[in-house]
């Protein structure tokens, strides 16, 4: 399978609500992931990683058009998923910089 995924650098910040902190987060980079792929990534997470994901994205549905807050644990889960399943290394994703995820 010929899969392509890459970091997107935004010309202007993308705002994503962070309901836990009750504020908007501004991201200048992100990654767009298909709905079924992202659900598969969630399924690979250990319990603690899933709790942390839910903390940063409470009550957010995983459906097309949803924007999610990224964090280092999620970056590692995404990186590992694409490396294992597609031999794609997204090194720029795991550099500690903030990012968003858009479900497509």
Biopython code that builds the backbone (N, CA, C, O; Angstrom):
import numpy as np
from Bio.PDB.StructureBuilder import StructureBuilder

atoms = [
    (1, "UNK", "N", (0.841, -1.179, 0.000)),
    (1, "UNK", "CA", (0.000, 0.000, 0.000)),
    (1, "UNK", "C", (0.884, 1.240, 0.000)),
    (1, "UNK", "O", (1.867, 1.318, 0.737)),
    (2, "UNK", "N", (0.526, 2.190, -0.823)),
    (2, "UNK", "CA", (1.300, 3.412, -0.949)),
    (2, "UNK", "C", (0.629, 4.518, -0.133)),
    (2, "UNK", "O", (-0.239, 5.228, -0.642)),
    (3, "UNK", "N", (1.021, 4.659, 1.094)),
    (3, "UNK", "CA", (0.418, 5.617, 2.030)),
    (3, "UNK", "C", (1.294, 6.858, 2.102)),
    (3, "UNK", "O", (2.521, 6.766, 2.124)),
    (4, "UNK", "N", (0.641, 8.035, 2.139)),
    (4, "UNK", "CA", (1.392, 9.280, 2.281)),
    (4, "UNK", "C", (0.807, 10.064, 3.444)),
    (4, "UNK", "O", (-0.404, 10.273, 3.518)),
    (5, "UNK", "N", (1.663, 10.490, 4.337)),
    (5, "UNK", "CA", (1.248, 11.333, 5.458)),
    (5, "UNK", "C", (2.413, 12.252, 5.791)),
    (5, "UNK", "O", (3.570, 11.835, 5.752)),
    (6, "UNK", "N", (2.111, 13.495, 6.116)),
    (6, "UNK", "CA", (3.179, 14.448, 6.399)),
    (6, "UNK", "C", (2.685, 15.557, 7.312)),
    (6, "UNK", "O", (1.483, 15.794, 7.439)),
    (7, "UNK", "N", (3.629, 16.227, 7.940)),
    (7, "UNK", "CA", (3.309, 17.401, 8.755)),
    (7, "UNK", "C", (2.919, 18.537, 7.818)),
    (7, "UNK", "O", (3.487, 18.698, 6.738)),
    (8, "UNK", "N", (1.948, 19.312, 8.253)),
    (8, "UNK", "CA", (1.495, 20.469, 7.495)),
    (8, "UNK", "C", (1.883, 21.715, 8.283)),
    (8, "UNK", "O", (1.532, 21.855, 9.455)),
    (9, "UNK", "N", (2.605, 22.611, 7.632)),
    (9, "UNK", "CA", (2.968, 23.889, 8.245)),
    (9, "UNK", "C", (1.948, 24.925, 7.796)),
    (9, "UNK", "O", (1.802, 25.184, 6.602)),
    (10, "UNK", "N", (1.254, 25.509, 8.745)),
    (10, "UNK", "CA", (0.169, 26.443, 8.453)),
    (10, "UNK", "C", (0.702, 27.867, 8.277)),
    (10, "UNK", "O", (1.577, 28.293, 9.031)),
    (11, "UNK", "N", (0.185, 28.607, 7.292)),
    (11, "UNK", "CA", (0.606, 29.999, 7.111)),
    (11, "UNK", "C", (0.101, 30.907, 8.238)),
    (11, "UNK", "O", (0.723, 31.923, 8.548)),
    (12, "UNK", "N", (-1.023, 30.535, 8.846)),
    (12, "UNK", "CA", (-1.530, 31.260, 10.020)),
    (12, "UNK", "C", (-2.031, 30.227, 11.027)),
    (12, "UNK", "O", (-2.425, 29.128, 10.635)),
    (13, "UNK", "N", (-2.021, 30.561, 12.313)),
    (13, "UNK", "CA", (-2.355, 29.576, 13.345)),
    (13, "UNK", "C", (-3.766, 28.988, 13.213)),
    (13, "UNK", "O", (-4.714, 29.664, 12.815)),
    (14, "UNK", "N", (-3.860, 27.712, 13.561)),
    (14, "UNK", "CA", (-5.134, 26.999, 13.631)),
    (14, "UNK", "C", (-5.522, 26.947, 15.102)),
    (14, "UNK", "O", (-4.733, 26.509, 15.939)),
    (15, "UNK", "N", (-6.740, 27.395, 15.423)),
    (15, "UNK", "CA", (-7.227, 27.374, 16.804)),
    (15, "UNK", "C", (-7.977, 26.076, 17.073)),
    (15, "UNK", "O", (-8.848, 25.674, 16.301)),
    (16, "UNK", "N", (-7.624, 25.428, 18.181)),
    (16, "UNK", "CA", (-8.299, 24.203, 18.608)),
    (16, "UNK", "C", (-8.698, 24.395, 20.063)),
    (16, "UNK", "O", (-7.866, 24.745, 20.900)),
    (17, "UNK", "N", (-9.971, 24.166, 20.362)),
    (17, "UNK", "CA", (-10.420, 24.345, 21.747)),
    (17, "UNK", "C", (-9.825, 23.266, 22.649)),
    (17, "UNK", "O", (-9.717, 22.100, 22.271)),
    (18, "UNK", "N", (-9.448, 23.685, 23.832)),
    (18, "UNK", "CA", (-8.950, 22.758, 24.858)),
    (18, "UNK", "C", (-9.906, 22.904, 26.032)),
    (18, "UNK", "O", (-9.735, 23.776, 26.884)),
    (19, "UNK", "N", (-10.916, 22.040, 26.066)),
    (19, "UNK", "CA", (-11.989, 22.181, 27.044)),
    (19, "UNK", "C", (-11.521, 21.965, 28.475)),
    (19, "UNK", "O", (-12.101, 22.538, 29.398)),
    (20, "UNK", "N", (-10.495, 21.160, 28.685)),
    (20, "UNK", "CA", (-9.981, 20.944, 30.038)),
    (20, "UNK", "C", (-9.413, 22.243, 30.602)),
    (20, "UNK", "O", (-9.675, 22.592, 31.753)),
    (21, "UNK", "N", (-8.641, 22.950, 29.795)),
    (21, "UNK", "CA", (-8.040, 24.210, 30.229)),
    (21, "UNK", "C", (-8.948, 25.411, 29.961)),
    (21, "UNK", "O", (-8.631, 26.530, 30.362)),
    (22, "UNK", "N", (-10.068, 25.182, 29.289)),
    (22, "UNK", "CA", (-11.022, 26.230, 28.920)),
    (22, "UNK", "C", (-10.349, 27.382, 28.172)),
    (22, "UNK", "O", (-10.470, 28.550, 28.540)),
    (23, "UNK", "N", (-9.647, 27.015, 27.127)),
    (23, "UNK", "CA", (-8.992, 28.027, 26.303)),
    (23, "UNK", "C", (-8.789, 27.478, 24.900)),
    (23, "UNK", "O", (-9.007, 26.294, 24.639)),
    (24, "UNK", "N", (-8.376, 28.347, 24.018)),
    (24, "UNK", "CA", (-8.044, 27.961, 22.652)),
    (24, "UNK", "C", (-6.537, 27.782, 22.549)),
    (24, "UNK", "O", (-5.766, 28.596, 23.058)),
    (25, "UNK", "N", (-6.131, 26.716, 21.891)),
    (25, "UNK", "CA", (-4.707, 26.506, 21.615)),
    (25, "UNK", "C", (-4.463, 26.864, 20.157)),
    (25, "UNK", "O", (-5.265, 26.525, 19.286)),
    (26, "UNK", "N", (-3.358, 27.548, 19.894)),
    (26, "UNK", "CA", (-3.005, 27.946, 18.533)),
    (26, "UNK", "C", (-1.841, 27.088, 18.058)),
    (26, "UNK", "O", (-0.806, 26.994, 18.719)),
    (27, "UNK", "N", (-2.030, 26.466, 16.903)),
    (27, "UNK", "CA", (-1.006, 25.589, 16.341)),
    (27, "UNK", "C", (-0.604, 26.078, 14.956)),
    (27, "UNK", "O", (-1.453, 26.483, 14.161)),
    (28, "UNK", "N", (0.676, 26.038, 14.677)),
    (28, "UNK", "CA", (1.156, 26.403, 13.346)),
    (28, "UNK", "C", (1.573, 25.179, 12.545)),
    (28, "UNK", "O", (2.055, 25.297, 11.418)),
    (29, "UNK", "N", (1.384, 24.006, 13.130)),
    (29, "UNK", "CA", (1.669, 22.779, 12.391)),
    (29, "UNK", "C", (0.699, 21.697, 12.833)),
    (29, "UNK", "O", (0.213, 21.685, 13.964)),
    (30, "UNK", "N", (0.439, 20.802, 11.914)),
    (30, "UNK", "CA", (-0.506, 19.741, 12.228)),
    (30, "UNK", "C", (-0.351, 18.565, 11.292)),
    (30, "UNK", "O", (0.511, 18.542, 10.415)),
    (31, "UNK", "N", (-1.210, 17.593, 11.507)),
    (31, "UNK", "CA", (-1.196, 16.389, 10.698)),
    (31, "UNK", "C", (-2.644, 15.996, 10.441)),
    (31, "UNK", "O", (-3.475, 16.042, 11.349)),
    (32, "UNK", "N", (-2.944, 15.611, 9.210)),
    (32, "UNK", "CA", (-4.292, 15.195, 8.838)),
    (32, "UNK", "C", (-4.296, 13.674, 8.718)),
    (32, "UNK", "O", (-3.491, 13.094, 7.989)),
    (33, "UNK", "N", (-5.212, 13.040, 9.440)),
    (33, "UNK", "CA", (-5.267, 11.578, 9.495)),
    (33, "UNK", "C", (-6.694, 11.130, 9.215)),
    (33, "UNK", "O", (-7.651, 11.710, 9.728)),
    (34, "UNK", "N", (-6.825, 10.094, 8.397)),
    (34, "UNK", "CA", (-8.141, 9.545, 8.088)),
    (34, "UNK", "C", (-8.797, 8.996, 9.350)),
    (34, "UNK", "O", (-8.128, 8.486, 10.249)),
    (35, "UNK", "N", (-10.117, 9.113, 9.395)),
    (35, "UNK", "CA", (-10.890, 8.714, 10.574)),
    (35, "UNK", "C", (-10.589, 7.276, 11.015)),
    (35, "UNK", "O", (-10.316, 7.037, 12.192)),
    (36, "UNK", "N", (-10.636, 6.333, 10.096)),
    (36, "UNK", "CA", (-10.407, 4.930, 10.466)),
    (36, "UNK", "C", (-8.970, 4.699, 10.933)),
    (36, "UNK", "O", (-8.728, 3.897, 11.835)),
    (37, "UNK", "N", (-8.029, 5.396, 10.326)),
    (37, "UNK", "CA", (-6.630, 5.276, 10.744)),
    (37, "UNK", "C", (-6.461, 5.789, 12.170)),
    (37, "UNK", "O", (-5.774, 5.171, 12.984)),
    (38, "UNK", "N", (-7.097, 6.931, 12.467)),
    (38, "UNK", "CA", (-6.935, 7.485, 13.806)),
    (38, "UNK", "C", (-7.583, 6.585, 14.849)),
    (38, "UNK", "O", (-7.053, 6.429, 15.949)),
    (39, "UNK", "N", (-8.713, 5.998, 14.514)),
    (39, "UNK", "CA", (-9.347, 5.049, 15.434)),
    (39, "UNK", "C", (-8.432, 3.852, 15.672)),
    (39, "UNK", "O", (-8.365, 3.334, 16.787)),
    (40, "UNK", "N", (-7.731, 3.414, 14.639)),
    (40, "UNK", "CA", (-6.774, 2.313, 14.793)),
    (40, "UNK", "C", (-5.619, 2.736, 15.702)),
    (40, "UNK", "O", (-5.145, 1.937, 16.510)),
    (41, "UNK", "N", (-5.165, 3.975, 15.578)),
    (41, "UNK", "CA", (-4.101, 4.488, 16.455)),
    (41, "UNK", "C", (-4.583, 4.496, 17.899)),
    (41, "UNK", "O", (-3.853, 4.082, 18.799)),
    (42, "UNK", "N", (-5.810, 4.964, 18.127)),
    (42, "UNK", "CA", (-6.362, 4.957, 19.485)),
    (42, "UNK", "C", (-6.409, 3.541, 20.054)),
    (42, "UNK", "O", (-6.149, 3.333, 21.239)),
    (43, "UNK", "N", (-6.738, 2.576, 19.209)),
    (43, "UNK", "CA", (-6.822, 1.180, 19.657)),
    (43, "UNK", "C", (-5.470, 0.612, 20.071)),
    (43, "UNK", "O", (-5.413, -0.347, 20.840)),
    (44, "UNK", "N", (-4.375, 1.196, 19.568)),
    (44, "UNK", "CA", (-3.039, 0.699, 19.928)),
    (44, "UNK", "C", (-2.521, 1.301, 21.228)),
    (44, "UNK", "O", (-1.514, 0.842, 21.766)),
    (45, "UNK", "N", (-3.204, 2.330, 21.737)),
    (45, "UNK", "CA", (-2.726, 3.029, 22.940)),
    (45, "UNK", "C", (-2.910, 2.184, 24.198)),
    (45, "UNK", "O", (-3.900, 1.467, 24.348)),
    (46, "UNK", "N", (-1.937, 2.288, 25.089)),
    (46, "UNK", "CA", (-2.098, 1.675, 26.406)),
    (46, "UNK", "C", (-3.101, 2.519, 27.198)),
    (46, "UNK", "O", (-3.438, 3.634, 26.797)),
    (47, "UNK", "N", (-3.565, 1.990, 28.300)),
    (47, "UNK", "CA", (-4.587, 2.649, 29.116)),
    (47, "UNK", "C", (-4.165, 4.062, 29.539)),
    (47, "UNK", "O", (-4.949, 5.003, 29.424)),
    (48, "UNK", "N", (-2.940, 4.209, 30.022)),
    (48, "UNK", "CA", (-2.470, 5.519, 30.483)),
    (48, "UNK", "C", (-2.399, 6.534, 29.344)),
    (48, "UNK", "O", (-2.752, 7.699, 29.525)),
    (49, "UNK", "N", (-1.943, 6.094, 28.174)),
    (49, "UNK", "CA", (-1.877, 6.995, 27.019)),
    (49, "UNK", "C", (-3.266, 7.449, 26.604)),
    (49, "UNK", "O", (-3.467, 8.610, 26.244)),
    (50, "UNK", "N", (-4.227, 6.528, 26.654)),
    (50, "UNK", "CA", (-5.602, 6.877, 26.277)),
    (50, "UNK", "C", (-6.200, 7.867, 27.282)),
    (50, "UNK", "O", (-6.911, 8.790, 26.886)),
    (51, "UNK", "N", (-5.923, 7.686, 28.559)),
    (51, "UNK", "CA", (-6.406, 8.633, 29.568)),
    (51, "UNK", "C", (-5.847, 10.034, 29.312)),
    (51, "UNK", "O", (-6.567, 11.027, 29.415)),
    (52, "UNK", "N", (-4.557, 10.101, 28.977)),
    (52, "UNK", "CA", (-3.925, 11.394, 28.725)),
    (52, "UNK", "C", (-4.497, 12.035, 27.456)),
    (52, "UNK", "O", (-4.710, 13.247, 27.411)),
    (53, "UNK", "N", (-4.743, 11.218, 26.429)),
    (53, "UNK", "CA", (-5.375, 11.722, 25.210)),
    (53, "UNK", "C", (-6.743, 12.313, 25.543)),
    (53, "UNK", "O", (-7.071, 13.415, 25.104)),
    (54, "UNK", "N", (-7.540, 11.577, 26.321)),
    (54, "UNK", "CA", (-8.881, 12.043, 26.687)),
    (54, "UNK", "C", (-8.829, 13.308, 27.548)),
    (54, "UNK", "O", (-9.729, 14.144, 27.466)),
    (55, "UNK", "N", (-7.795, 13.456, 28.367)),
    (55, "UNK", "CA", (-7.615, 14.672, 29.171)),
    (55, "UNK", "C", (-7.457, 15.895, 28.262)),
    (55, "UNK", "O", (-8.032, 16.951, 28.528)),
    (56, "UNK", "N", (-6.681, 15.745, 27.200)),
    (56, "UNK", "CA", (-6.432, 16.861, 26.281)),
    (56, "UNK", "C", (-7.559, 17.069, 25.270)),
    (56, "UNK", "O", (-7.668, 18.135, 24.664)),
    (57, "UNK", "N", (-8.395, 16.048, 25.094)),
    (57, "UNK", "CA", (-9.469, 16.117, 24.100)),
    (57, "UNK", "C", (-10.775, 15.561, 24.663)),
    (57, "UNK", "O", (-11.346, 14.634, 24.087)),
    (58, "UNK", "N", (-11.259, 16.114, 25.784)),
    (58, "UNK", "CA", (-12.454, 15.549, 26.419)),
    (58, "UNK", "C", (-13.698, 15.666, 25.537)),
    (58, "UNK", "O", (-13.977, 16.713, 24.954)),
    (59, "UNK", "N", (-14.419, 14.578, 25.462)),
    (59, "UNK", "CA", (-15.708, 14.516, 24.759)),
    (59, "UNK", "C", (-15.630, 14.863, 23.279)),
    (59, "UNK", "O", (-16.658, 15.160, 22.671)),
    (60, "UNK", "N", (-14.456, 14.835, 22.691)),
    (60, "UNK", "CA", (-14.356, 15.128, 21.261)),
    (60, "UNK", "C", (-14.612, 13.843, 20.474)),
    (60, "UNK", "O", (-14.011, 12.802, 20.737)),
    (61, "UNK", "N", (-15.515, 13.947, 19.507)),
    (61, "UNK", "CA", (-15.819, 12.800, 18.667)),
    (61, "UNK", "C", (-14.718, 12.614, 17.629)),
    (61, "UNK", "O", (-14.139, 13.581, 17.133)),
    (62, "UNK", "N", (-14.448, 11.372, 17.318)),
    (62, "UNK", "CA", (-13.472, 11.067, 16.277)),
    (62, "UNK", "C", (-14.261, 10.885, 14.984)),
    (62, "UNK", "O", (-14.596, 9.770, 14.586)),
    (63, "UNK", "N", (-14.544, 12.017, 14.345)),
    (63, "UNK", "CA", (-15.272, 12.027, 13.078)),
    (63, "UNK", "C", (-14.604, 13.041, 12.152)),
    (63, "UNK", "O", (-13.861, 13.919, 12.591)),
    (64, "UNK", "N", (-14.892, 12.893, 10.853)),
    (64, "UNK", "CA", (-14.313, 13.804, 9.867)),
    (64, "UNK", "C", (-14.589, 15.250, 10.242)),
    (64, "UNK", "O", (-15.709, 15.614, 10.603)),
    (65, "UNK", "N", (-13.544, 16.067, 10.149)),
    (65, "UNK", "CA", (-13.662, 17.488, 10.439)),
    (65, "UNK", "C", (-13.273, 17.882, 11.851)),
    (65, "UNK", "O", (-13.129, 19.071, 12.139)),
    (66, "UNK", "N", (-13.099, 16.906, 12.743)),
    (66, "UNK", "CA", (-12.726, 17.204, 14.125)),
    (66, "UNK", "C", (-11.252, 17.586, 14.206)),
    (66, "UNK", "O", (-10.398, 16.960, 13.578)),
    (67, "UNK", "N", (-10.968, 18.622, 14.990)),
    (67, "UNK", "CA", (-9.591, 19.012, 15.290)),
    (67, "UNK", "C", (-9.278, 18.567, 16.713)),
    (67, "UNK", "O", (-10.096, 18.742, 17.616)),
    (68, "UNK", "N", (-8.099, 17.992, 16.911)),
    (68, "UNK", "CA", (-7.673, 17.484, 18.211)),
    (68, "UNK", "C", (-6.378, 18.155, 18.642)),
    (68, "UNK", "O", (-5.572, 18.571, 17.809)),
    (69, "UNK", "N", (-6.191, 18.255, 19.946)),
    (69, "UNK", "CA", (-4.941, 18.760, 20.504)),
    (69, "UNK", "C", (-3.913, 17.636, 20.523)),
    (69, "UNK", "O", (-4.176, 16.545, 21.028)),
    (70, "UNK", "N", (-2.748, 17.918, 19.969)),
    (70, "UNK", "CA", (-1.665, 16.946, 20.005)),
    (70, "UNK", "C", (-0.838, 17.116, 21.265)),
    (70, "UNK", "O", (-0.864, 18.167, 21.905)),
    (71, "UNK", "N", (-0.118, 16.090, 21.607)),
    (71, "UNK", "CA", (0.812, 16.130, 22.746)),
    (71, "UNK", "C", (1.880, 15.078, 22.489)),
    (71, "UNK", "O", (1.736, 14.266, 21.576)),
    (72, "UNK", "N", (2.945, 15.079, 23.277)),
    (72, "UNK", "CA", (4.095, 14.214, 22.984)),
    (72, "UNK", "C", (3.734, 12.733, 22.985)),
    (72, "UNK", "O", (4.247, 11.976, 22.161)),
    (73, "UNK", "N", (2.862, 12.308, 23.894)),
    (73, "UNK", "CA", (2.466, 10.898, 23.918)),
    (73, "UNK", "C", (1.715, 10.510, 22.659)),
    (73, "UNK", "O", (1.944, 9.439, 22.098)),
    (74, "UNK", "N", (0.814, 11.383, 22.213)),
    (74, "UNK", "CA", (0.075, 11.120, 20.981)),
    (74, "UNK", "C", (1.020, 11.122, 19.787)),
    (74, "UNK", "O", (0.883, 10.299, 18.881)),
    (75, "UNK", "N", (1.971, 12.038, 19.783)),
    (75, "UNK", "CA", (2.958, 12.082, 18.702)),
    (75, "UNK", "C", (3.687, 10.747, 18.598)),
    (75, "UNK", "O", (3.887, 10.229, 17.499)),
    (76, "UNK", "N", (4.078, 10.198, 19.725)),
    (76, "UNK", "CA", (4.785, 8.912, 19.735)),
    (76, "UNK", "C", (3.875, 7.789, 19.230)),
    (76, "UNK", "O", (4.324, 6.926, 18.475)),
    (77, "UNK", "N", (2.600, 7.790, 19.640)),
    (77, "UNK", "CA", (1.668, 6.762, 19.166)),
    (77, "UNK", "C", (1.476, 6.838, 17.654)),
    (77, "UNK", "O", (1.465, 5.809, 16.978)),
    (78, "UNK", "N", (1.326, 8.042, 17.124)),
    (78, "UNK", "CA", (1.165, 8.222, 15.678)),
    (78, "UNK", "C", (2.435, 7.788, 14.956)),
    (78, "UNK", "O", (2.378, 7.063, 13.962)),
    (79, "UNK", "N", (3.578, 8.235, 15.461)),
    (79, "UNK", "CA", (4.868, 7.876, 14.861)),
    (79, "UNK", "C", (5.028, 6.358, 14.797)),
    (79, "UNK", "O", (5.347, 5.804, 13.745)),
    (80, "UNK", "N", (4.804, 5.694, 15.927)),
    (80, "UNK", "CA", (4.962, 4.234, 15.982)),
    (80, "UNK", "C", (3.993, 3.527, 15.042)),
    (80, "UNK", "O", (4.369, 2.566, 14.372)),
    (81, "UNK", "N", (2.759, 3.991, 14.990)),
    (81, "UNK", "CA", (1.748, 3.365, 14.131)),
    (81, "UNK", "C", (2.186, 3.396, 12.666)),
    (81, "UNK", "O", (2.147, 2.371, 11.986)),
    (82, "UNK", "N", (2.600, 4.561, 12.181)),
    (82, "UNK", "CA", (2.983, 4.673, 10.771)),
    (82, "UNK", "C", (4.309, 3.976, 10.479)),
    (82, "UNK", "O", (4.506, 3.465, 9.377)),
    (83, "UNK", "N", (5.205, 3.950, 11.435)),
    (83, "UNK", "CA", (6.472, 3.245, 11.229)),
    (83, "UNK", "C", (6.241, 1.737, 11.140)),
    (83, "UNK", "O", (6.789, 1.074, 10.259)),
    (84, "UNK", "N", (5.435, 1.201, 12.046)),
    (84, "UNK", "CA", (5.176, -0.243, 12.075)),
    (84, "UNK", "C", (4.323, -0.689, 10.887)),
    (84, "UNK", "O", (4.631, -1.696, 10.249)),
    (85, "UNK", "N", (3.265, 0.045, 10.588)),
    (85, "UNK", "CA", (2.307, -0.395, 9.575)),
    (85, "UNK", "C", (2.652, -0.002, 8.144)),
    (85, "UNK", "O", (2.239, -0.679, 7.203)),
    (86, "UNK", "N", (3.403, 1.085, 7.966)),
    (86, "UNK", "CA", (3.675, 1.576, 6.614)),
    (86, "UNK", "C", (5.146, 1.891, 6.352)),
    (86, "UNK", "O", (5.491, 2.355, 5.266)),
    (87, "UNK", "N", (6.010, 1.646, 7.324)),
    (87, "UNK", "CA", (7.444, 1.955, 7.202)),
    (87, "UNK", "C", (7.666, 3.439, 6.880)),
    (87, "UNK", "O", (8.593, 3.797, 6.154)),
    (88, "UNK", "N", (6.799, 4.292, 7.434)),
    (88, "UNK", "CA", (6.922, 5.745, 7.276)),
    (88, "UNK", "C", (7.408, 6.319, 8.600)),
    (88, "UNK", "O", (6.806, 6.074, 9.645)),
    (89, "UNK", "N", (8.495, 7.079, 8.557)),
    (89, "UNK", "CA", (9.021, 7.713, 9.767)),
    (89, "UNK", "C", (8.727, 9.211, 9.724)),
    (89, "UNK", "O", (9.205, 9.933, 8.849)),
    (90, "UNK", "N", (7.935, 9.653, 10.685)),
    (90, "UNK", "CA", (7.572, 11.069, 10.801)),
    (90, "UNK", "C", (8.409, 11.715, 11.899)),
    (90, "UNK", "O", (7.880, 12.114, 12.937)),
    (91, "UNK", "N", (9.701, 11.815, 11.671)),
    (91, "UNK", "CA", (10.616, 12.328, 12.697)),
    (91, "UNK", "C", (10.251, 13.731, 13.160)),
    (91, "UNK", "O", (10.432, 14.060, 14.333)),
    (92, "UNK", "N", (9.741, 14.564, 12.256)),
    (92, "UNK", "CA", (9.380, 15.932, 12.630)),
    (92, "UNK", "C", (8.192, 15.974, 13.589)),
    (92, "UNK", "O", (7.943, 17.002, 14.220)),
    (93, "UNK", "N", (7.460, 14.871, 13.703)),
    (93, "UNK", "CA", (6.325, 14.808, 14.625)),
    (93, "UNK", "C", (6.770, 14.632, 16.071)),
    (93, "UNK", "O", (6.100, 15.108, 16.988)),
    (94, "UNK", "N", (7.884, 13.959, 16.279)),
    (94, "UNK", "CA", (8.315, 13.626, 17.645)),
    (94, "UNK", "C", (9.453, 14.526, 18.137)),
    (94, "UNK", "O", (10.331, 14.085, 18.879)),
    (95, "UNK", "N", (9.422, 15.784, 17.715)),
    (95, "UNK", "CA", (10.479, 16.722, 18.115)),
    (95, "UNK", "C", (10.078, 17.608, 19.298)),
    (95, "UNK", "O", (10.790, 18.556, 19.628)),
    (96, "UNK", "N", (8.948, 17.307, 19.934)),
    (96, "UNK", "CA", (8.532, 18.056, 21.115)),
    (96, "UNK", "C", (7.736, 19.318, 20.845)),
    (96, "UNK", "O", (7.293, 19.975, 21.787)),
    (97, "UNK", "N", (7.542, 19.674, 19.583)),
    (97, "UNK", "CA", (6.776, 20.876, 19.250)),
    (97, "UNK", "C", (5.281, 20.555, 19.221)),
    (97, "UNK", "O", (4.875, 19.453, 18.854)),
    (98, "UNK", "N", (4.471, 21.545, 19.617)),
    (98, "UNK", "CA", (3.021, 21.369, 19.628)),
    (98, "UNK", "C", (2.480, 21.155, 18.214)),
    (98, "UNK", "O", (3.064, 21.610, 17.231)),
    (99, "UNK", "N", (1.350, 20.452, 18.141)),
    (99, "UNK", "CA", (0.711, 20.193, 16.858)),
    (99, "UNK", "C", (-0.766, 19.882, 17.077)),
    (99, "UNK", "O", (-1.199, 19.578, 18.189)),
    (100, "UNK", "N", (-1.526, 19.967, 15.986)),
    (100, "UNK", "CA", (-2.929, 19.554, 16.025)),
    (100, "UNK", "C", (-3.095, 18.327, 15.140)),
    (100, "UNK", "O", (-2.230, 18.018, 14.321)),
    (101, "UNK", "N", (-4.204, 17.639, 15.311)),
    (101, "UNK", "CA", (-4.588, 16.544, 14.425)),
    (101, "UNK", "C", (-5.952, 16.904, 13.856)),
    (101, "UNK", "O", (-6.866, 17.259, 14.600)),
    (102, "UNK", "N", (-6.089, 16.814, 12.544)),
    (102, "UNK", "CA", (-7.400, 16.976, 11.913)),
    (102, "UNK", "C", (-7.822, 15.619, 11.382)),
    (102, "UNK", "O", (-7.066, 14.949, 10.678)),
    (103, "UNK", "N", (-9.048, 15.220, 11.730)),
    (103, "UNK", "CA", (-9.586, 13.964, 11.230)),
    (103, "UNK", "C", (-10.196, 14.236, 9.857)),
    (103, "UNK", "O", (-11.048, 15.112, 9.703)),
    (104, "UNK", "N", (-9.744, 13.470, 8.860)),
    (104, "UNK", "CA", (-10.251, 13.655, 7.488)),
    (104, "UNK", "C", (-10.970, 12.405, 7.018)),
    (104, "UNK", "O", (-11.466, 12.364, 5.892)),
]
sb = StructureBuilder()
sb.init_structure("model")
sb.init_model(0)
sb.init_chain("A")
sb.init_seg("    ")
for serial, (resi, resn, name, xyz) in enumerate(atoms, 1):
    if name == "N":
        sb.init_residue(resn, " ", resi, " ")
    sb.init_atom(name, np.array(xyz, "f"), 0.0, 1.0, " ", f" {name:<3s}", serial, name[0])
structure = sb.get_structure()
